Amino acid sequence: MPIRDPQLYSTDEIAPGRIATLENYRANVETAGEDIKFGQAVVLKNGLAVVAHKGPIYGVALNRDWTDSEDFIQDEMDKDHWSAGNAFDVLRDGTISVPLSDDVNRGENATVDADGNFKAAGASDTVVGVFLSAGNKGGTARLQIRIQFGHGNADDDTANGSNVQKNNPGTNNNPSDTHVTPGTDKSAANK
């Protein structure tokens, strides 16, 4: 039987959120704290994955292996995404196809835009990976990312004190006791 509509089986681009090479990759399972489109950058906030609005990022939302669409209707498949409360895979290390908010070239450093999509990094942007292929605005490109280590998430609000843990159990409930970031020494002997 012939393929009646070849566009349903192959296109020039890989769909957002799909693994794009045969290299090894690392992914973690997280819970969505809001609706997340396939291929969007995410950060962790209050233990849930949410769309990143700037770098650094935690990872990139992988696409699911099945479609949540009846009868393979293209419009429904294009709108498919992870809903709040869904457990889903987040690529932390590897190469993935990502949605673009601007034209990019192969070899350019990548950053995240305000919508969690990707674009070429400018001089003042946080680099989150490198593009391994060129792509046009509204399309996709292959992005290689590596696990990022830093002093917090891009969307972390601990700087304003709202996530500081006070009166921790086991610390005599002293109001001056606060949660200390691992790797820092706030003891009296080191002040």
N, C-alpha and C positions, 0 to 999 in steps of 0.2 A: 504494500500500500504506500503510495507516495506521501511525502510530507506536504500537507496542504498550505501551511503557513510557516515558512522557515523561521520567521522572527520569534515564534514561540519556543524554538529549540536552540537557537544560537544568535548572538549579536556580536558586534565588534568589541563591546565593553563587558567587563565582568560586573555583575550586580553588586551594589553597595553591601558591605558586610561579609563578603565571601573571601575565603583564604585565596591568595593570588599566586602563590608559588608552591613548590614541593619541599621547601625548607622546613625544618622543625619549627614548631611554634608553641607558645605557652598561652593558656587561657584559664581564667578563673570564672566560677559560677557566682553571680551576684543577683540581687533582687532589685528590680526596677522601682524607683521611687516616683516615677512619672512616666509618661509615654516617651519612648525612645525609638527613633528610626534606625534602621539597619545602617551600619557604617558610621554612625555619629560618635564623636568623642564623649567619654563619660568621666566623671569624678565620683568619689564616694562622699556622701554627706549624710550624717546621722545614721550611718550603717547601710544606706541605700545608694544605688547607682542613679545618678541624675545627669542630664546633658551638661557637658562642660561648655563654658562661655569664653574661656581663655586657657592658656597653658599654665602650669604643667597639667597633664591628664593622667588618669588612672589606666585608661585603655580605650579600645574601640569596640562597639557593640557588633557582635557577629550576627549574621543572618540565620534564620532558622532553616532546617533541612526540609521543611514542608511549607506549603502555603496555606494561609487561613482564608481561602477563597473557594467559593463553590463554582464548579464548572470552569475553573481557570480563566476567570474574567480579568483581563489585563488591568482595568481600572482598580479592581479590588486588590489585585496583587501589588500594584504600585503603592497603594495606601497601607499595606500590611506593615506592622511595627510591633515592638514589645510594649505591652500595656503595663501600667502601674501594678505592682504585685507579682508580675511574671518573673520567674527565675530564668536567667539567660546567660550565655557565655560572653565574656569580655576578653578580647585578645589583648595580652600584655606584651608579647614579644613575637614578632613575625612580620609577614607581609600580607596586607589586606587591601581590598578594593574599597575606596572611600568616596563619598560625594564631594564635589568641588563647588566652591562659591566664587571661584575665579579661574582663569586659565593658568595652567602650571606647566613647567618643563621638567623633563627627566633630569634628575640630579639636584633639583632645588630643595632647600630645606623647607619643611612644612610647619604650619602653625594652625591653630583653631580659630574660627571666627565666632561671633556672638551667638550663632545658631547651632554650634557644635559640628559644623562642617569644616572642610579643610581648604587652605589656600597657601600660596607661597609666603614664607616668613620674611618680614622686613627686618631692618636693623634692630628695632626695639622689641620685636616679638619673641616669645619663648618658643624655641624650636622643639617640636614633639616627634619629628621623624624626618625621613627623606623620601621624595617621590622617586620611584623606580620606573615610571612611565610618564609621558606627557598626557594632558587631558584638558578638555574645554569646560568652561563654566557651565554648570548644570549637568555635567557628565560625571564620570568617575576616573580615577587614576589609581595605580598601585602605590601604596604607602608602606614603607618599612619602618616599624617602630621597635623600640627596645624598652624594657622596664625602666621607668624613671624613678629616681630617688631624689627627694628634696626635703625641704623643711615644712611641707604641708601641701594640701590640695590648692588648686587655683581658686576654688570656691569655698575654702575653709574660712569660717567666721570666728576662729578662736582669737584672732588679733583684737577683736573688740570686746573680748572677755565673756561672750555669751556661752561658750562651751567650756569654760574653765571649771574644773570640778573642785568644789570646796567642801570642807567637812568630810573628807574621805574616811571611811571606816578604817579603824586600826591606827589612826593618827591622833588620837585623843580628842577628835572633833575640834581641833584648834582652828578658829576662823582664819588664821594666817597661813594654814597649810593649804597649798594648792597643788594641782596636778602638775608634774614636771615632765616635760618631753624627754623620752628616752635619749640618752647620749649627752644630757646636760647635767651638771652637778651644781645644785643650788644649796648645798649644805653650808652651815655657818662657817666651817673651817675654810671654805673656798670663796668667801665674800671679800 
